Each structure stands twice: as structure tokens, then as C-alpha cells.
Amino acid sequence: MIYLQLFLAFLKVGLFSIGGGYAAIPVIQSQAVDRYAWIGLDEFTDLVSIAEITPGPITINAATFIGIKIAGIAGALIATAGFLIPSLIIVSIMFAIYNKIGKLKASQTVLSYIRPVVVALIASAGLTILINVIFGGGEINAHAVDWICAAIVAAAFVMIRLFKMNPIAVMASCGGVYTVLGLLLKL
């Protein structure tokens, strides 16, 4: 039964996550955290971080990680297959259609209307993770702020946007700073 649930959950993710990996994050959250409660929001935030820094697409990594956690290697294969099947079918169909009508003005108009929705999906996922990191997933108020996390988020943003630093180096350095600060403040 768990294999069928994993397959169907990630089949839905594959069908309804339009816009790429980051746009799929809220759909994965709705299935893995909200609907099936396979993982909690904190673990989901960790999973997104790990899926981001490991090689490969974030959504396939997330499907694989959740599948392994829930049902071992077989679960990973089933969750990943569930996610990939809709993409393979849809991309094959879209490629055939785009080759025939891709340059038409109407198709360009439709694509231009999809872009804002994709941005909204990505922003929603980012805000959910930001709130969870800075406020611990709880109530949003000044007393609930984890100031160390907020400072690290701000520093990472500045390093990536203003100084154009490599994101992997930023993740490693921020992770190191947080670890050192965590150890020092617990002493």
C-alpha cells in the first residue's frame, strides 16, 4: 500500500509541478508533509537543502530521499518513477507540438501567461522555507525570530546577489559559521 501511495503522490507532483524544480517544492510539501505526514516541516526544510546541494535535479533528489525514508530502495525507485513518468510523457508531447506551432504568436502568448504563475510558485516555496528557518515554523513575531538564522540568511543573500559568490561556497561557509556559532553558544 505504501508503494502505491508513494507512486501516486509523486505522480501528482510530476503532473502538477509546472515550472521546474523550485516550483515543485510546494507540491512536494503538500504531499509529503501535509497529506501523508511522511516528514515534518523541519525535516522537509532539511530535505530541500540536501536535495539542492546534491548533484541532480532538486525534485528527483527529493522524491528519492522521501522514497528511501518511507520504504527503502524500492520506495526510492517507485517515488522517482512516479515523478518522472508524467514528465517524460508531457515533454514528449510538448516537443512534438512545439516543433509544429512553437513560433506562432498564440503559443508565445500562452507561454507568457504561464511565467507569472511559475514565479508565484517559486516565491511561495521560498517564503515557506524562509518563515520556517527564521521563525521556526511558528508564529511570525519579533520574539520568535532566530536572529542567528536571520543573519545567516541575510549574509548568504548578500554574498550571492551582491558579490556573485559561488552558491556552493556560500552554503558551505554559512553552514560552517552556523555550526561554530551553535557550538560556542551551547558552551
HUCORJO-V956350 format. One record per helix or strand. SS is the DSSP state (helix for helix, strand for strand). FROM is the first residue (numbers start at 1). TO is the last residue. If there is no record, write none. Layout:
SS_FROM_TO / SS_FROM_TO
//
This chain:
helix_2_16 / helix_21_35 / helix_41_53 / helix_58_101 / helix_105_135 / helix_142_144 / helix_147_161 / helix_167_186
//
